[in-house]
């Protein structure tokens, strides 16, 4: 437990907010996948 707490504390000290590098217009067309076959599993 002590090692886990040490890791978490260190991670929190080094954390930084996520920064989007693409716009929604660049991401959304790739968000839906096209079916490649009609196989039903």
LINTAPE-V500456 format. One record per run of one state. SS is the DSSP state (hx for helix, st for strand, lp for the rest). FROM is the first residue (numbers start at 1). LEN is the number of residues. If there is no record, write none. Layout:
# LINTAPE-V500456
ss = {SS	SS}
from = {FROM	FROM}
len = {LEN	LEN}
This chain:
# LINTAPE-V500456
ss = {lp	hx	lp	hx	lp}
from = {1	2	15	24	29}
len = {1	13	9	5	13}
